[in-house]
Amino acid sequence: MADNPMLPIEVPEPDEPETTDAGFPGVPEDLLLPEPPHPINWDLLTPEDAEREWWALDNWVNQLRHRYGLPVTIIPPFWHRHPELVWELSALHLHWLGAYDPDQDGSAPISWHADFAAARERLRDWAAIAGTKLDSDRRTRQTVWPGEEPIGDKDEAQITDRDKDFAAFVVQDFTRRRKSEEEFFRQLADRDES
């Protein structure tokens, strides 16, 4: 550190930059702004990113259903097991993050609420199609087109502990993504060797 009587703070020498974990020399982490909201493509997330996004979305969905008193016909307990509900809720969450950003226009929250009204109708449709209820769940039924293999429908499963199921689901998703990632890199390495 250079001592300069004109400066009230210590300034690092140019060859010794103080770097935060975020990689911005000399900027204290508490002054760094969080990353702006961005669309979530659930198909492309790394295991770590997916785990973080699952917990963030689950937290927000729980707040949403309590704050607005939403019935199970709009947000069922096993929403996380139905991609159609995940994508809709994820988009709604992103929209909410943008609408309530401090730098946003003052009318953004009312626009979010207008879009939320339309989203509730879609969520109601998705929940009905999925067949998921308060105390039981089944896989969303798929129409098999001519020439496709039949999809085995599982029987309805009873919901006894939603939070425990969600935690197990996140672990299963992480494991599935990790295996897929490892397989991708293995195939890439095999291709490079040949």
C-alpha positions as CSV (number, residue, x, y, z in Angstrom):
1,M,0.0,0.0,0.0
2,A,1.3,3.4,-0.9
3,D,1.1,6.1,1.8
4,N,-0.2,9.4,0.4
5,P,-0.9,12.1,2.9
6,M,-3.4,13.7,0.4
7,L,-5.6,10.6,0.5
8,P,-7.6,9.6,3.6
9,I,-7.7,6.0,2.5
10,E,-5.1,3.4,1.6
11,V,-4.9,2.9,-2.1
12,P,-3.5,-0.4,-3.5
13,E,-0.4,-0.3,-5.7
14,P,-1.3,-0.9,-9.4
15,D,0.5,-4.3,-9.3
16,E,-1.5,-5.4,-6.3
17,P,-5.2,-5.0,-7.1
18,E,-7.6,-5.9,-4.4
19,T,-10.1,-8.2,-6.1
20,T,-13.5,-9.3,-4.8
21,D,-14.8,-12.8,-5.5
22,A,-16.9,-11.2,-8.2
23,G,-13.7,-10.1,-9.9
24,F,-14.1,-6.3,-9.8
25,P,-10.8,-4.8,-8.5
26,G,-11.2,-2.4,-5.6
27,V,-15.0,-2.6,-5.5
28,P,-16.4,-3.8,-2.1
29,E,-18.8,-6.6,-2.6
30,D,-21.6,-4.8,-0.8
31,L,-21.5,-2.2,-3.5
32,L,-21.9,-4.6,-6.4
33,L,-25.4,-4.9,-7.8
34,P,-27.0,-8.3,-8.1
35,E,-27.3,-9.8,-11.6
36,P,-30.5,-8.5,-13.4
37,P,-33.3,-11.0,-13.8
38,H,-32.9,-13.2,-16.9
39,P,-35.2,-15.8,-18.5
40,I,-34.7,-19.3,-17.2
41,N,-34.4,-22.0,-19.8
42,W,-34.9,-25.1,-17.6
43,D,-33.6,-27.4,-20.3
44,L,-30.1,-25.8,-20.4
45,L,-29.3,-25.2,-16.7
46,T,-26.3,-26.7,-15.1
47,P,-27.0,-28.9,-12.0
48,E,-25.9,-26.1,-9.7
49,D,-27.9,-23.4,-11.5
50,A,-31.0,-25.6,-11.6
51,E,-30.8,-26.3,-7.9
52,R,-30.5,-22.6,-7.1
53,E,-33.4,-21.8,-9.4
54,W,-35.6,-24.6,-8.0
55,W,-35.3,-23.3,-4.5
56,A,-35.8,-19.6,-5.5
57,L,-38.9,-20.5,-7.5
58,D,-40.3,-22.7,-4.8
59,N,-39.8,-19.9,-2.3
60,W,-41.5,-17.4,-4.5
61,V,-44.4,-19.7,-5.4
62,N,-45.0,-20.3,-1.7
63,Q,-45.1,-16.5,-1.1
64,L,-47.3,-16.0,-4.1
65,R,-49.9,-18.6,-3.0
66,H,-50.0,-17.3,0.5
67,R,-50.0,-13.6,-0.4
68,Y,-52.9,-14.0,-2.9
69,G,-54.7,-16.9,-1.2
70,L,-54.5,-19.0,-4.4
71,P,-56.4,-22.3,-4.3
72,V,-54.9,-25.7,-5.3
73,T,-56.8,-25.4,-8.6
74,I,-54.3,-22.6,-9.6
75,I,-51.1,-23.7,-7.8
76,P,-51.2,-27.4,-6.7
77,P,-48.7,-28.7,-4.2
78,F,-46.8,-30.8,-6.8
79,W,-46.5,-28.0,-9.4
80,H,-42.8,-28.8,-9.6
81,R,-43.6,-32.3,-11.2
82,H,-45.4,-30.7,-14.1
83,P,-43.3,-28.9,-16.7
84,E,-46.3,-26.9,-18.0
85,L,-46.7,-25.4,-14.5
86,V,-43.0,-24.9,-14.0
87,W,-42.6,-22.9,-17.2
88,E,-45.6,-20.8,-16.5
89,L,-44.7,-20.1,-12.9
90,S,-41.1,-19.4,-13.9
91,A,-42.1,-16.9,-16.5
92,L,-44.5,-15.2,-14.0
93,H,-41.7,-15.1,-11.4
94,L,-39.3,-13.4,-13.9
95,H,-42.1,-10.9,-14.8
96,W,-42.6,-10.1,-11.1
97,L,-38.8,-9.6,-10.5
98,G,-38.8,-7.1,-13.4
99,A,-42.0,-5.3,-12.3
100,Y,-40.8,-4.8,-8.8
101,D,-37.2,-3.9,-9.7
102,P,-36.4,-0.5,-8.0
103,D,-35.4,1.0,-11.3
104,Q,-38.6,0.0,-13.0
105,D,-41.4,2.4,-14.0
106,G,-44.0,3.1,-11.4
107,S,-46.8,1.4,-13.4
108,A,-44.9,-1.9,-13.8
109,P,-46.6,-3.5,-10.8
110,I,-50.1,-2.8,-12.1
111,S,-49.1,-4.3,-15.5
112,W,-47.8,-7.4,-13.6
113,H,-51.1,-7.7,-11.9
114,A,-53.0,-7.5,-15.2
115,D,-50.7,-10.3,-16.6
116,F,-51.1,-12.2,-13.3
117,A,-54.9,-12.3,-13.9
118,A,-54.3,-13.9,-17.3
119,A,-51.7,-16.2,-15.9
120,R,-54.1,-17.5,-13.2
121,E,-56.5,-18.6,-15.9
122,R,-53.6,-20.4,-17.7
123,L,-52.4,-22.0,-14.4
124,R,-56.0,-23.2,-13.7
125,D,-56.1,-24.8,-17.2
126,W,-52.6,-26.4,-16.7
127,A,-53.6,-27.7,-13.3
128,A,-56.8,-29.2,-14.7
129,I,-54.9,-30.8,-17.6
130,A,-52.2,-32.1,-15.3
131,G,-54.8,-33.8,-13.0
132,T,-52.8,-32.8,-9.9
133,K,-54.8,-32.2,-6.8
134,L,-54.4,-31.2,-3.1
135,D,-53.7,-34.7,-1.8
136,S,-52.8,-36.7,-4.9
137,D,-50.8,-36.3,-8.1
138,R,-50.3,-38.1,-11.4
139,R,-48.2,-37.5,-14.4
140,T,-49.7,-35.2,-17.0
141,R,-51.5,-37.3,-19.6
142,Q,-50.1,-37.1,-23.1
143,T,-52.0,-37.8,-26.3
144,V,-50.1,-40.4,-28.3
145,W,-50.1,-39.6,-32.0
146,P,-50.3,-42.4,-34.6
147,G,-47.0,-44.2,-34.8
148,E,-45.7,-43.2,-31.4
149,E,-45.0,-45.6,-28.6
150,P,-47.7,-45.6,-25.9
151,I,-46.8,-43.7,-22.7
152,G,-47.4,-45.6,-19.6
153,D,-49.5,-43.6,-17.2
154,K,-48.6,-43.9,-13.5
155,D,-51.4,-44.3,-11.0
156,E,-52.1,-41.4,-8.8
157,A,-49.7,-40.9,-5.9
158,Q,-50.8,-39.7,-2.5
159,I,-49.2,-36.5,-1.3
160,T,-48.2,-36.9,2.4
161,D,-45.3,-34.4,2.7
162,R,-45.0,-31.9,-0.1
163,D,-41.8,-30.2,1.2
164,K,-40.0,-33.5,1.6
165,D,-41.1,-34.5,-2.0
166,F,-39.8,-31.2,-3.3
167,A,-36.4,-31.6,-1.7
168,A,-36.1,-35.2,-3.1
169,F,-37.2,-33.9,-6.5
170,V,-34.4,-31.2,-6.5
171,V,-31.9,-33.9,-5.6
172,Q,-33.1,-36.2,-8.4
173,D,-33.0,-33.3,-10.9
174,F,-29.5,-32.4,-9.8
175,T,-28.4,-36.0,-10.2
176,R,-30.0,-36.4,-13.6
177,R,-28.4,-33.2,-14.8
178,R,-25.0,-34.1,-13.5
179,K,-25.2,-37.5,-15.2
180,S,-26.2,-35.9,-18.5
181,E,-23.4,-33.3,-18.2
182,E,-20.8,-36.1,-17.4
183,E,-22.1,-38.1,-20.4
184,F,-21.8,-35.1,-22.7
185,F,-18.2,-34.4,-21.6
186,R,-17.3,-38.1,-21.9
187,Q,-18.6,-38.2,-25.5
188,L,-16.8,-35.0,-26.3
189,A,-13.5,-36.5,-24.9
190,D,-14.1,-39.7,-26.8
191,R,-14.7,-37.8,-30.0
192,D,-11.5,-35.8,-29.5
193,E,-9.5,-39.0,-29.0
194,S,-10.7,-40.5,-32.2
